Amino acid sequence: MTLQIYNSLTRRKEEFVPQTPGEVRMYVCGITAYDESHLGHARAAVVFDVIYRYLSQRGFKVDYVRNFTDVDDKIIKKSAETGLSCEAVSEKYIRAYTEVMNQLGIKPPQKEPRATQHIPEMLHLISDLERKGFAYRAGNDVVFSIRKFASYGKLSHKKIDELEAGARVEVDQKKQDPLDFVLWKGSKPGEPKWLSPWGEGRPGWHIECSAMSMRYLGESFDIHGGGRDLIFPHHENEIAQSEASTGKILARYWIHNGFVNIEEEKMSKSLGNIRTVASMLQRWSSEAIRLFLLSSHYRSPLNFTEKNLDAAEESVSRFYETLHRLNSLESGTSTLPDMNLYPALEKAMDDDFNTAAFLGVLFDRLRRLNSWMDKKKEINPGSQNILREEIGRIFEVLGIFGQRPEEFLGSQKASRLGQVNLQPEEIERLILGRQQARNSKNWQKADQIRKELAAHGIELKDNPDGTTSWGIKSPGQ
């Protein structure tokens, strides 16, 4: 099956054909470094991490670039609030972003350029646009004239006249059109500034991505990505200024991930419902967060609730518990039923990176595997190794299920033990006492011990082989 990608530019799925056979050039808009990274940042990072991983697994040589915006109005505001320099603010939050993304298992792109490191490229591009008649001076600013670019609106499918009629744009008498956007901002007291042909100032937001993407990937490349909120105006303006300068298509495929909602409401500071990645990692495992982010198609809205994250945590545990059971079987002749997990992953990923479809298949087949193990006490090592290899390949694409079951389950228990008032030795002693009570058919005492453990947050699971395993309830259960 060929890889099909939904292209935001054409609003349809298209067969993916890179400009250079065997190579993929991909640019993704990164964060503006002025605050802690939140769940929306994590979704974009995980989505494009999985796309990057899968393209690499498919045999493509992927040149992946993701930028940092380190000069912006929000950074300047944070600097004024904290007394830190703009450089210190951006450095602090770039470090924080990198740390939490490492914890989430995000593979770093080949290049992570910063805007302030590419001022010369921006000045060159702005000068070229001015020379070609697409940009004009407006006081101390340089502004792009959107009406000079005939295909403005082709990504967002917005018409200029409709935009102007419904725009709530602060009137700027220096602009020829209220929708024209700034390429270069004249300096104001206390702001970062650089020398330019138009005087001291700093770049506008949109120009940086055009300059950096063309610097590292060329004037035309394969994939441009980011959150859905970037379609307009950011990506629309990128297309306008880049293609006005070069006369070439900026990117052939545009990929945008959907929004993250919190309890069915838009995530925003004004509502006070921002969920930072750092705070989530204190409560849920990185694999549970990744699983949650991949459990819906990347283009669909994603709704955060604590219940949904608890469910994701339990799903990850169930996966590792199944593998632990499998590893516990003795060597024998019984052959595993065909799982065909990696072919199922390829099929789903080739259909516009549909991780949600694959996860549905995965957990359905895990249930079948558990039913098979209910009737078996031994397994052919060869078929067991085939499954392990498949799971290893799944980890390389999804970034989850890559730990040894004993390691994950052990660390999960250890991380949750702080929530209960019992030590593992005491828990095992009570489980043994319950087993002895069950063996002597003292059901009342066995039930009493179960209730005692439950009161401490300990859940018991009686396995078909007669053993009892235990776990700690997820928060909110």
C-alpha positions as CSV (number, residue, x, y, z in Angstrom):
1,M,0.0,0.0,0.0
2,T,1.2,3.5,-0.8
3,L,1.5,6.1,1.9
4,Q,-1.5,8.5,1.8
5,I,-1.3,11.9,3.6
6,Y,-4.1,14.3,4.1
7,N,-2.9,17.6,2.6
8,S,-4.4,20.7,4.3
9,L,-3.6,22.6,1.1
10,T,-5.8,20.5,-1.1
11,R,-8.1,19.2,1.6
12,R,-7.8,15.6,0.5
13,K,-5.6,12.5,1.0
14,E,-2.8,12.2,-1.6
15,E,-0.2,9.7,-2.3
16,F,3.1,10.8,-0.8
17,V,5.8,11.3,-3.4
18,P,8.9,13.1,-2.1
19,Q,10.7,15.5,-4.5
20,T,13.9,13.4,-4.2
21,P,13.3,9.6,-4.2
22,G,14.2,8.1,-0.9
23,E,14.6,11.4,0.9
24,V,12.1,13.5,2.9
25,R,12.6,17.2,3.9
26,M,10.2,18.2,6.7
27,Y,9.9,21.5,8.6
28,V,7.7,21.8,11.7
29,C,6.9,25.0,13.6
30,G,8.1,24.7,17.2
31,I,7.4,26.7,20.3
32,T,7.6,30.3,21.2
33,A,9.8,30.1,24.3
34,Y,8.1,32.2,26.9
35,D,6.4,29.8,29.2
36,E,6.2,26.1,30.3
37,S,5.3,23.6,27.6
38,H,1.7,22.4,27.8
39,L,-0.4,19.5,26.5
40,G,-0.9,21.2,23.1
41,H,2.9,21.4,22.6
42,A,3.2,17.7,23.6
43,R,0.5,16.7,21.1
44,A,2.3,18.4,18.2
45,A,5.7,17.0,19.3
46,V,4.4,13.5,19.6
47,V,2.4,13.6,16.3
48,F,5.4,14.7,14.3
49,D,7.8,12.5,16.2
50,V,5.7,9.5,15.1
51,I,5.6,10.8,11.5
52,Y,9.4,11.2,11.6
53,R,9.9,7.8,13.1
54,Y,7.6,6.1,10.6
55,L,9.1,7.8,7.5
56,S,12.5,6.6,8.8
57,Q,11.2,3.1,9.4
58,R,9.9,3.1,5.8
59,G,13.4,3.6,4.6
60,F,13.4,7.4,3.9
61,K,16.3,9.5,4.8
62,V,14.5,12.2,6.7
63,D,15.9,15.8,7.2
64,Y,13.7,17.1,10.0
65,V,13.9,20.7,11.1
66,R,11.9,22.2,14.0
67,N,12.5,25.8,15.1
68,F,12.4,27.8,18.3
69,T,11.0,31.3,18.3
70,D,13.2,33.2,20.7
71,V,12.2,36.8,19.9
72,D,8.6,37.7,20.2
73,D,6.1,40.1,21.9
74,K,5.3,37.4,24.5
75,I,9.0,36.9,25.3
76,I,9.4,40.6,25.7
77,K,6.4,40.8,28.0
78,K,7.7,37.9,30.1
79,S,11.1,39.7,30.3
80,A,9.4,42.8,31.6
81,E,7.4,40.8,34.2
82,T,10.4,38.8,35.5
83,G,13.3,41.2,35.2
84,L,15.2,38.5,33.1
85,S,16.7,39.4,29.8
86,C,14.8,38.2,26.7
87,E,17.7,35.8,26.0
88,A,17.5,34.4,29.6
89,V,13.7,33.9,29.2
90,S,13.9,32.0,25.9
91,E,16.9,30.0,27.1
92,K,15.0,28.9,30.3
93,Y,11.9,27.7,28.4
94,I,13.8,26.1,25.6
95,R,15.7,24.0,28.2
96,A,12.4,23.2,30.0
97,Y,10.8,22.1,26.7
98,T,13.8,20.0,25.8
99,E,13.7,18.3,29.2
100,V,10.1,17.3,29.2
101,M,10.2,16.2,25.5
102,N,13.1,14.0,26.3
103,Q,11.0,12.4,29.0
104,L,8.2,11.8,26.5
105,G,10.6,10.0,24.3
106,I,10.7,12.6,21.5
107,K,13.5,12.1,19.1
108,P,15.3,15.4,18.5
109,P,15.1,16.7,14.9
110,Q,18.4,16.9,12.9
111,K,18.2,20.7,13.3
112,E,16.6,23.0,15.9
113,P,17.4,26.5,14.7
114,R,16.6,29.6,16.7
115,A,15.2,32.8,15.1
116,T,17.8,35.1,16.6
117,Q,20.6,33.0,15.0
118,H,19.1,33.7,11.5
119,I,18.6,37.5,11.3
120,P,20.8,37.8,8.2
121,E,18.7,35.3,6.3
122,M,15.6,37.3,7.3
123,L,17.0,40.6,6.2
124,H,18.0,39.1,2.8
125,L,14.5,37.7,2.3
126,I,12.8,41.0,3.3
127,S,15.0,43.0,1.0
128,D,14.2,40.7,-1.8
129,L,10.4,41.1,-1.2
130,E,10.8,44.9,-1.1
131,R,12.8,44.8,-4.3
132,K,10.2,42.7,-6.1
133,G,7.3,45.0,-5.0
134,F,5.7,42.7,-2.4
135,A,6.8,44.7,0.6
136,Y,6.7,48.3,1.5
137,R,7.9,50.6,4.3
138,A,5.3,51.7,6.8
139,G,6.9,54.2,9.1
140,N,9.8,52.3,10.8
141,D,8.3,48.9,9.8
142,V,8.4,46.9,6.6
143,V,5.1,45.3,5.7
144,F,4.0,42.6,3.2
145,S,1.2,43.6,0.8
146,I,-1.1,40.6,0.7
147,R,-3.0,41.8,-2.4
148,K,0.2,41.7,-4.4
149,F,0.3,37.9,-3.9
150,A,-2.5,36.6,-6.1
151,S,-3.0,33.3,-4.4
152,Y,-3.2,34.6,-0.9
153,G,-5.6,32.4,1.1
154,K,-4.9,29.1,-0.7
155,L,-4.0,27.2,2.4
156,S,-6.7,28.5,4.7
157,H,-9.2,28.8,1.8
158,K,-10.1,32.3,3.0
159,K,-10.8,35.2,0.6
160,I,-9.2,38.5,1.2
161,D,-12.4,40.5,0.8
162,E,-14.2,38.3,3.3
163,L,-11.3,38.5,5.7
164,E,-11.3,42.3,5.5
165,A,-15.0,42.5,6.0
166,G,-14.9,40.4,9.2
167,A,-11.5,41.5,10.5
168,R,-11.0,42.9,13.9
169,V,-7.6,44.4,13.1
170,E,-6.2,47.3,15.1
171,V,-6.1,50.2,12.7
172,D,-2.6,51.1,11.6
173,Q,-2.7,54.2,9.4
174,K,0.7,53.4,8.0
175,K,-0.5,50.2,6.4
176,Q,-2.0,50.2,2.9
177,D,-4.4,47.4,3.9
178,P,-5.3,46.4,7.5
179,L,-4.6,42.8,6.7
180,D,-1.0,43.4,5.5
181,F,1.4,41.9,7.9
182,V,4.7,43.1,9.4
183,L,8.0,41.6,8.2
184,W,10.3,43.9,10.2
185,K,9.3,45.9,13.3
186,G,11.0,49.2,14.0
187,S,12.7,49.2,17.5
188,K,11.0,50.4,20.6
189,P,12.7,51.3,23.9
190,G,13.8,48.2,25.9
191,E,13.2,45.7,23.1
192,P,15.8,43.5,21.4
193,K,17.0,45.1,18.2
194,W,19.3,44.5,15.3
195,L,20.7,46.7,12.5
196,S,18.9,46.6,9.2
197,P,18.6,48.6,6.0
198,W,15.4,50.1,7.5
199,G,16.9,51.1,10.8
200,E,17.2,49.2,14.1
201,G,14.4,46.7,14.8
202,R,13.5,43.0,15.0
203,P,11.8,40.5,12.8
204,G,8.1,39.8,12.6
205,W,6.9,36.3,13.6
206,H,6.1,34.9,10.2
207,I,9.4,35.8,8.4
208,E,11.5,33.7,10.7
209,C,10.1,30.3,9.5
210,S,10.4,31.2,5.9
211,A,14.0,32.2,6.3
212,M,14.9,29.1,8.4
213,S,13.1,26.5,6.4
214,M,14.6,27.7,3.1
215,R,18.0,28.0,4.8
216,Y,18.1,24.3,5.8
217,L,15.7,22.6,3.4
218,G,15.8,24.7,0.3
219,E,13.3,26.9,-1.5
220,S,10.9,24.0,-1.9
221,F,10.6,21.0,0.3
222,D,8.2,18.0,1.0
223,I,6.3,18.5,4.3
224,H,5.5,21.5,6.4
225,G,3.7,20.8,9.7
226,G,2.3,22.3,12.9
227,G,-0.8,22.8,14.9
228,R,-4.1,23.6,13.3
229,D,-4.1,27.0,14.9
230,L,-1.1,27.9,12.7
231,I,-2.9,27.5,9.4
232,F,-4.1,31.1,9.5
233,P,-2.4,33.5,9.6
234,H,1.1,32.0,10.2
235,H,1.3,29.4,7.6
236,E,-0.7,31.4,5.1
237,N,1.7,34.2,5.5
238,E,4.7,31.9,5.2
239,I,3.5,30.7,1.9
240,A,2.9,34.3,0.7
241,Q,6.3,35.7,1.6
242,S,8.3,32.6,0.6
243,E,6.6,32.0,-2.8
244,A,6.5,35.7,-3.6
245,S,10.3,35.7,-3.3
246,T,11.2,32.4,-5.0
247,G,8.3,31.8,-7.4
248,K,8.4,28.1,-6.2
249,I,5.9,26.0,-4.1
250,L,7.1,26.3,-0.5
251,A,5.9,22.8,0.6
252,R,4.1,20.1,-1.2
253,Y,2.3,18.6,1.7
254,W,0.9,20.5,4.7
255,I,0.1,18.5,7.9
256,H,-1.8,20.0,10.8
257,N,-2.7,18.3,14.1
258,G,-6.0,19.1,15.9
259,F,-6.7,21.1,19.0
260,V,-6.5,19.8,22.6
261,N,-9.5,20.5,24.8
262,I,-9.7,20.3,28.6
263,E,-12.9,18.8,29.8
264,E,-14.6,19.7,26.5
265,E,-13.4,23.3,26.8
266,K,-10.6,25.0,24.8
267,M,-7.3,25.0,26.6
268,S,-6.4,28.6,27.4
269,K,-4.8,30.8,30.1
270,S,-7.9,32.9,30.4
271,L,-9.9,29.8,31.5
272,G,-7.1,28.7,33.8
273,N,-7.1,25.2,32.4
274,I,-3.6,24.9,31.0
275,R,-2.1,21.4,31.7
276,T,1.7,21.6,31.6
277,V,3.7,18.6,30.5
278,A,5.9,18.7,33.6
279,S,2.8,18.5,35.9
280,M,1.4,15.6,33.9
281,L,4.6,13.7,34.1
282,Q,4.4,13.9,37.9
283,R,1.1,11.9,37.8
284,W,1.2,9.7,34.8
285,S,3.9,7.8,33.0
286,S,5.4,9.1,29.8
287,E,4.1,6.1,28.0
288,A,0.5,6.7,29.2
289,I,0.7,10.3,28.0
290,R,2.0,9.2,24.6
291,L,-0.6,6.6,24.3
292,F,-3.3,9.1,25.2
293,L,-2.0,11.5,22.6
294,L,-2.0,8.8,19.9
295,S,-5.4,7.3,20.8
296,S,-7.2,9.8,18.5
297,H,-6.4,10.5,14.9
298,Y,-3.9,13.4,14.8
299,R,-6.3,15.6,12.9
300,S,-9.2,15.1,15.3
301,P,-9.8,17.2,18.4
302,L,-8.4,15.5,21.6
303,N,-10.2,15.9,24.9
304,F,-8.2,15.7,28.1
305,T,-9.8,14.4,31.2
306,E,-8.1,12.8,34.2
307,K,-10.3,9.7,33.6
308,N,-8.9,9.4,30.0
309,L,-5.3,9.6,31.3
310,D,-6.1,7.1,34.0
311,A,-7.5,4.8,31.3
312,A,-4.4,5.2,29.2
313,E,-2.2,4.3,32.2
314,E,-4.3,1.2,32.7
315,S,-4.0,0.3,29.0
316,V,-0.2,0.6,29.2
317,S,-0.1,-1.6,32.3
318,R,-2.4,-4.1,30.7
319,F,0.0,-4.4,27.7
320,Y,3.0,-5.0,30.0
321,E,1.1,-7.4,32.2
322,T,0.2,-9.4,29.1
323,L,3.9,-9.6,28.1
324,H,4.9,-10.5,31.6
325,R,2.4,-13.4,31.5
326,L,3.9,-14.4,28.2
327,N,7.4,-14.3,29.5
328,S,6.4,-16.4,32.5
329,L,5.3,-19.4,30.3
330,E,7.6,-22.4,30.2
331,S,9.3,-23.4,26.9
332,G,7.3,-25.9,25.0
333,T,5.7,-26.7,21.6
334,S,2.6,-24.5,21.7
335,T,2.7,-21.9,18.9
336,L,1.3,-18.4,19.4
337,P,-1.7,-17.4,17.3
338,D,-0.7,-15.1,14.5
339,M,-0.7,-11.6,15.8
340,N,0.4,-9.8,12.6
341,L,0.9,-6.6,14.6
342,Y,3.5,-4.8,12.4
343,P,1.5,-5.3,9.2
344,A,-1.5,-3.9,11.0
345,L,0.6,-0.9,12.1
346,E,1.9,-0.3,8.5
347,K,-1.7,-0.5,7.2
348,A,-2.9,2.1,9.7
349,M,0.1,4.4,9.3
350,D,-0.1,4.3,5.5
351,D,-3.6,5.7,5.9
352,D,-2.7,9.2,7.0
353,F,-0.8,8.1,10.1
354,N,-3.8,6.6,11.8
355,T,-2.4,5.6,15.1
356,A,-5.8,5.3,16.7
357,A,-6.9,2.6,14.3
358,F,-3.8,0.5,15.0
359,L,-4.2,0.9,18.8
360,G,-7.7,-0.5,18.5
361,V,-6.3,-3.5,16.6
362,L,-3.5,-4.0,19.1
363,F,-5.6,-4.2,22.2
364,D,-8.1,-6.4,20.5
365,R,-5.3,-8.9,19.7
366,L,-3.9,-8.6,23.2
367,R,-7.3,-9.7,24.5
368,R,-7.1,-12.7,22.2
369,L,-3.6,-13.4,23.4
370,N,-4.7,-13.4,27.0
371,S,-7.5,-15.8,26.2
372,W,-5.0,-18.1,24.5
373,M,-2.7,-18.0,27.6
374,D,-5.6,-18.9,29.8
375,K,-5.5,-22.3,28.3
376,K,-1.7,-22.7,27.9
377,K,1.2,-23.1,30.3
378,E,4.0,-23.4,27.8
379,I,5.1,-21.8,24.5
380,N,7.4,-22.3,21.6
381,P,10.3,-19.9,22.1
382,G,10.5,-19.2,18.3
383,S,7.0,-17.8,18.0
384,Q,7.6,-15.8,21.2
385,N,10.6,-14.2,19.7
386,I,8.7,-13.3,16.6
387,L,6.2,-11.3,18.7
388,R,9.0,-9.6,20.6
389,E,10.5,-8.5,17.3
390,E,7.2,-7.1,16.2
391,I,6.8,-5.2,19.4
392,G,10.3,-3.8,19.1
393,R,9.4,-2.4,15.6
394,I,6.2,-1.0,17.0
395,F,8.2,0.9,19.7
396,E,10.5,2.3,17.0
397,V,7.4,3.9,15.3
398,L,5.1,4.8,18.3
399,G,7.7,5.3,21.0
400,I,5.7,3.2,23.4
401,F,6.0,-0.4,24.6
402,G,9.8,-0.4,24.5
403,Q,10.5,-1.4,28.1
404,R,11.0,-4.8,29.6
405,P,7.7,-5.7,31.3
406,E,9.3,-6.3,34.6
407,E,11.0,-2.9,34.5
408,F,7.8,-1.0,33.7
409,L,5.6,-2.8,36.1
410,G,8.2,-2.6,38.8
411,S,8.8,1.2,38.3
412,Q,5.0,1.8,38.1
413,K,4.5,0.1,41.5
414,A,7.4,1.9,43.0
415,S,6.1,5.3,41.8
416,R,2.7,4.6,43.2
417,L,3.8,3.1,46.5
418,G,4.1,6.6,47.9
419,Q,0.3,6.9,47.7
420,V,-0.4,4.0,50.0
421,N,0.6,3.1,53.6
422,L,1.8,-0.4,53.0
423,Q,5.2,-1.8,52.0
424,P,5.5,-4.4,49.3
425,E,6.5,-7.1,51.9
426,E,3.3,-6.4,53.9
427,I,1.2,-6.6,50.7
428,E,2.7,-9.9,49.7
429,R,2.1,-11.2,53.3
430,L,-1.6,-10.3,53.1
431,I,-1.9,-11.8,49.7
432,L,-0.4,-15.1,51.0
433,G,-2.8,-15.0,53.9
434,R,-5.7,-14.5,51.5
435,Q,-4.5,-17.4,49.4
436,Q,-4.3,-19.7,52.4
437,A,-7.9,-18.6,53.5
438,R,-9.1,-19.4,50.0
439,N,-7.4,-22.8,50.0
440,S,-9.2,-23.6,53.3
441,K,-12.5,-22.2,51.8
442,N,-12.6,-19.4,54.4
443,W,-14.2,-17.1,51.9
444,Q,-15.1,-14.5,54.6
445,K,-11.5,-14.0,55.7
446,A,-10.3,-13.9,52.1
447,D,-12.8,-11.3,51.2
448,Q,-11.9,-9.3,54.4
449,I,-8.2,-9.3,53.3
450,R,-9.2,-8.1,49.8
451,K,-11.2,-5.2,51.3
452,E,-8.4,-4.3,53.7
453,L,-6.0,-4.1,50.7
454,A,-8.5,-2.1,48.7
455,A,-8.9,0.4,51.5
456,H,-5.1,1.1,51.0
457,G,-5.5,1.5,47.3
458,I,-4.3,-2.0,46.4
459,E,-6.1,-3.9,43.7
460,L,-5.8,-7.7,43.4
461,K,-6.1,-9.8,40.2
462,D,-6.7,-13.5,40.4
463,N,-5.0,-15.1,37.4
464,P,-6.3,-18.3,35.6
465,D,-3.1,-20.1,36.7
466,G,-4.0,-19.7,40.4
467,T,-1.6,-16.9,41.2
468,T,-2.6,-13.5,42.4
469,S,-1.0,-10.3,41.1
470,W,-1.4,-6.8,42.7
471,G,-1.3,-3.2,41.6
472,I,-2.1,0.2,42.9
473,K,-5.2,2.1,41.8
474,S,-4.6,5.0,39.4
475,P,-5.4,8.4,40.8
476,G,-9.1,9.2,40.4
477,Q,-10.1,5.5,40.4
